[in-house]
Amino acid sequence: MSLTWNTRWISLAAGAVVVLLWLLSVYWSFAPSTFDVRAEAEQRAAQHQEQVVTGYTLTNTLITVTETLLEKPGGYLSNDVMPPSVMMDNMPAWEFGALEMVRDLALAMRKDFSRSQSQSIENPHLVKAQPNLNINHRSWIIPSAESAYGDALEQLMRYQRDLADRADGDAQFYTRADNLRDWLKQVEKRLGSLSQKLSASVGQERLNTDLAGDAEARQSTPTPSQRIDKTSWWKLDDNFYEAKGASWALIHFLKAVEVDFAQVLEKKNARVSLQQIIRELEATQQTVWSPMILNGSGFGMLANHSLVMANYISRANAALIELTELLNQG
């Protein structure tokens, strides 16, 4: 009898632990809300008695997005090796999407925004920050991803502090149309890749257009004239949440660009174009009411969440291409 009761209590305790871990994983799976980039910059400036100078808002937004990755409920989950996070994949995919956008902006700040020309010296803080953000996002020991990203945050904060110090002329942020265009071209490629992965959820034949437009172009090894692209069923939700995380981060970066590059955008009459891109990306943050990412065929009876996400991202990317062309004009 005693053995029976012990077994029952052990079963109940094990069941309670499983339910608790499941509830915890559900809570940790909620994506962070968007924030006001201008208000965040002004709040940080007030806390540190700094001035909001050119580039301060975009730098602060990069810092805040990175902090959110590390400090949201559950912390940074991609490299966890313990339950329940080790069994989660949606939030780690979301983190990776946002992280890729953080990496792209950090690189642009290091090689473009903080430099006046190609022969100028790189900012020492950004030189240290950018490589730390490129540590494998699943690394959990020596060094852990959190540790490396935390070090990058420290360097970004030092750069921001120097940026706001009018007595320190070494730290600069240049809001030029060519600087902005170069970063946006990288964002184009990132969004294009996300859109293609999402569209492959239903599988389709694609003609090989790798060398289209240049009769003299060559590639290393031959590839078929057409191929079938289809995402594995196991990767559907990963691709969806990666795109959702990337869009979340990019929304904030573009809103910060609207603040810091206001004069450039006004001169090119491009502010409304940027706002339209932001609006398209904001549609990607709508709540998914389904308990799972559905993958119905194009015009089938079931919804296809990946195609809906691809639609918003493709439209944003098309508007982004038009914006970069607009910035290229005199």
Secondary structure as the mmCIF struct_conf table of DSSP 4:
data_model
#
loop_
_struct_conf.conf_type_id
_struct_conf.id
_struct_conf.beg_label_comp_id
_struct_conf.beg_label_asym_id
_struct_conf.beg_label_seq_id
_struct_conf.end_label_comp_id
_struct_conf.end_label_asym_id
_struct_conf.end_label_seq_id
HELX_RH_AL_P HELX_RH_AL_P1 SER A 2 TRP A 28
TURN_TY1_P TURN_TY1_P1 SER A 29 SER A 29
BEND BEND1 PHE A 30 PHE A 30
HELX_LH_PP_P HELX_LH_PP_P1 ALA A 31 THR A 34
HELX_RH_AL_P HELX_RH_AL_P2 VAL A 37 GLN A 47
TURN_TY1_P TURN_TY1_P2 HIS A 48 GLN A 49
TURN_TY1_P TURN_TY1_P3 THR A 54 GLY A 55
HELX_RH_AL_P HELX_RH_AL_P3 TYR A 56 GLU A 71
BEND BEND2 LYS A 72 LYS A 72
TURN_TY1_P TURN_TY1_P4 PRO A 73 GLY A 74
TURN_TY1_P TURN_TY1_P5 SER A 78 ASN A 79
BEND BEND3 MET A 82 MET A 82
TURN_TY1_P TURN_TY1_P6 PRO A 83 PRO A 84
HELX_RH_3T_P HELX_RH_3T_P1 SER A 85 MET A 87
HELX_RH_AL_P HELX_RH_AL_P4 ASN A 90 ALA A 108
HELX_RH_PI_P HELX_RH_PI_P1 MET A 109 PHE A 113
TURN_TY1_P TURN_TY1_P7 SER A 114 SER A 114
BEND BEND4 SER A 116 GLN A 117
TURN_TY1_P TURN_TY1_P8 SER A 118 GLN A 119
BEND BEND5 SER A 120 SER A 120
HELX_LH_PP_P HELX_LH_PP_P2 ILE A 121 ASN A 123
HELX_RH_AL_P HELX_RH_AL_P5 PRO A 124 LEU A 133
TURN_TY1_P TURN_TY1_P9 ASN A 134 ASN A 134
BEND BEND6 ILE A 135 ILE A 135
TURN_TY1_P TURN_TY1_P10 HIS A 137 ARG A 138
STRN STRN1 TRP A 140 TRP A 140
BEND BEND7 ILE A 141 PRO A 143
STRN STRN2 SER A 144 SER A 144
HELX_RH_AL_P HELX_RH_AL_P6 ALA A 145 ALA A 164
TURN_TY1_P TURN_TY1_P11 ARG A 166 ALA A 167
BEND BEND8 ASP A 170 ALA A 171
HELX_RH_AL_P HELX_RH_AL_P7 ALA A 177 SER A 199
TURN_TY1_P TURN_TY1_P12 ALA A 200 SER A 201
BEND BEND9 VAL A 202 VAL A 202
STRN STRN3 GLN A 204 LEU A 207
TURN_TY1_P TURN_TY1_P13 ASP A 210 GLY A 213
TURN_TY1_P TURN_TY1_P14 ALA A 215 GLU A 216
BEND BEND10 SER A 220 THR A 221
BEND BEND11 SER A 225 SER A 225
STRN STRN4 GLN A 226 ASP A 229
HELX_RH_3T_P HELX_RH_3T_P2 TRP A 233 LYS A 235
HELX_RH_AL_P HELX_RH_AL_P8 LEU A 236 ASP A 260
TURN_TY1_P TURN_TY1_P15 PHE A 261 PHE A 261
HELX_RH_AL_P HELX_RH_AL_P9 ALA A 262 LYS A 267
TURN_TY1_P TURN_TY1_P16 LYS A 268 ASN A 269
HELX_RH_AL_P HELX_RH_AL_P10 ARG A 271 GLU A 282
HELX_RH_3T_P HELX_RH_3T_P3 ALA A 283 GLN A 285
BEND BEND12 GLN A 286 GLN A 286
BEND BEND13 SER A 290 MET A 292
STRN STRN5 ASN A 295 ASN A 295
TURN_TY1_P TURN_TY1_P17 GLY A 298 PHE A 299
BEND BEND14 GLY A 300 LEU A 302
STRN STRN6 ASN A 304 ASN A 304
HELX_RH_AL_P HELX_RH_AL_P11 HIS A 305 ASN A 328
#
